Amino acid sequence: MRILRLVLTVIFVLAVQSGISAQSTTSTRVPKDSASAGDKSGARAKLLSAVPPALYQKWKKYGQWDYKQVGSEYRDFTQFNFGATGNAAQFDKDSLLALAEAFKPNEIDTRRLVDPELESNFKREEKGFETLRTLAGQDIHLTRIAEDFTWLEDNTKWPREDVGVSPARWDEYRALFKSLSVADGIVRTKDFAGATFFVARANGLCTGGSSAGYAYSTSSLAPTSSSPAETLDAEARQNRSRHYAYVFVPLKPNWYIFYEVDW
């Protein structure tokens, strides 16, 4: 498996070199910004201005190369792939480190995650969420269903010939993603075996960021809280070495709102 991952990384590097690398033969540098606390929005936008859009689509949180979504055990591989593909795209080491550091979530990011509209949206669209959950349960062989790519249980390579669903069924998923405001689709992670996550919003890169949405699980998910911002911040501070934290807000039996940060 390790050899396979390295082979796939080489393929990704070659793809970056041939298709989405920087135009210059010299190293690309992102604009420097020393902001590491407070509102990072401006600094992040400035840093991302140097990243080709096609590369960003692969690097972004929940993007094609965010392999730690399979499970936190793949965090190191995700970080390695970020560095390898960044190097192939002519980004120097300092710029890559600046990008990774800028998107580490902070207390402001945690507070901004919490949005009453998530619960309101679920109540309005409860029937649609049940339909989406039923579809996902029938396609259990897919661990990731996004608008533009899928992952199989045993294959995260993209593109590939076996998408895992028919074009018509994928279009059905896309329509539900749009109507339910689930922008980043469906994720199943080994960190919460048996649960299905429906990602409504995400901010960051594969190296770290924050997200929120809905989760369905017949097994209880924890920790739960009526004060998710405070609980999530405490979870992150208490478990720094784990590199991720979740908190869940119960909606109805088996359904939750989830809030998540990773770094």
Secondary structure by P-SEA (a helix, b strand, c coil): caaaaaaaaaaaaaaaaccccccccccccccccccccccaaaaaaaaaccccaaaaaaaccccccccccccccaaaaaaaaaaaaaaaacccaaaaaaaaaaacccaaaaaaaccaaaaaaaaacaaaaaaaaaaaaaacccccccccccccccccccccccccccaaaaaaaaaaaaaacccccbbbbcccccbbbbbcccccccccccbbbbbbbcccccccccaaaaaaaaaaaacccccbbbbbbbccccbbbbbbccc
